[in-house]
Amino acid sequence: MSRILDQRILLLLISFLTSLQSTKVLSEWKKCGDRECETAMSRVQATTDYLGPDCRYLNFKTGEEIMVYSKLSRKNENLWTGSKGKDFGYFPKDAVKVEEVFVAEEVEVLTKETDFLCLHGDKYAFE
């Protein structure tokens, strides 16, 4: 009985730590093509396979095209945000090469709490 309780406590702790990680603010600032970050900034192609650490990240395979909508700035300039089909999320800029630039002048705006929530299907997953 004690062993089952220990396993449940361990699973609860792992679940809690995972939820903290997937709601962590990655940066307070981002650069976009417009103030609402609705305009695609560029089209990039994956140069390597990428599997993100949690549901906020965009997974892709080498050669896939991604539309970029924002780039984190100041604290964490390595991560960009983009979409591939219906999937949307963060990915490292070093895993892609720029194919076409749509917006030359970037606008820096504050991030929002909703920028760092997981998107599952048509709804946000609040952890």
N, C-alpha and C positions, 0 to 999 in steps of 0.2 A: 504494500500500500504506500509506503514511504517513497519507494522508487517511482511510482506513478505520479505522486505529488511533485517530486523533484523534476520529472520530465515536463509536467505541465507548467511549472514555474519557469523552467528554461525556455520553453516555447513562448510563453507570455513575454519574457524578457527580450527574446529575439524579435518578436512581433513589434514590440514597443520601439526598439532601436531602429528597426527598418522603417517604421512610420516617421520617426524623427528625421532620418536621412532623406526620405522622399519629400519632405516639406521644407527642407533647409533652403534658405535664400542663397542663391549662387552668386548674385551681384545686385547692388542697389541701382545700377545704371545699365542702360542698353542703348544701342544705336539702331535706328530704323530709317526706313525710306520716307516716312511721314509721322506726324505726332501720334497717330493711333496705331502705328505699326501694322497697317493693313496692306500696304503696297509691297509686292515682291521686290527685293533689292537685287537679287541675282539668281542665276541658275548655275548649279555646280554639279560636278560628277564625282562620285566616290572613287578614291584611289586605293582604298583598302576596305576589307570587311570591318564592320563596327557593331559591337553588341554593348549597349549602355548598361550602367550599373543598376538602374531602377526604371520605373515606368515613365519618368519624365524625359527619357532619352529616346532618340530616333535610332532604330537599328537599320542597317543597310548592308548591302553586298557591293563589292567592287563593280564599278560600271553603272550603277543606278544613278538616276538624276534626282536632284533635290532642289526645291525652290527655297531660297533663304529669305526670311522675313525680319530677322533681327540678329544683332551681334551683342553679346554681353560686353560691357566695357568697364574700365577702371580696375575693379577688383579681380575680374576673371575674363580676360579678353580672348581666351582660347576657345570659348564655347559660342557657337552660333545656334540659331533656332530656325528650323525649316520643316518642310513637309515633303512627303513622298506618297503620292496617292492620298489615302485617307489618314495616314499616320503622320503625327506631328510631334516634334520634340527637339531636345538639345543634342548637339554632336560636336566633336572637336574639329576646329577649322583645318587642322593638319591632316585630316582623313579625306579631304576633298580638294579638287582643283576647280577654280572659277572658269566656267565656260562662257558666260554672258552676263554683263552688268547692266541692270535696268535703271538703277538710281545711283548717280555719281555723288550727290550731296547727301550725307547722312545727318540725321537729327538725333541728338542725345536726349533721352527721356528717362525718368525714374521708372524702375520696375514696379510691378504690383504684386500683391500676395498671390493672385491668381496665375501669375506667370510661372509659379513653381508647384502647381498642383498637377496631379496625374489626370490625364484625359483618357477615359475608357469609353469607347463608342461615342454616344452623343451626350454624355454627362461627365461632370468632374467627380473624381473620387476623393472625398475628404477623409483624411486619415486621422 
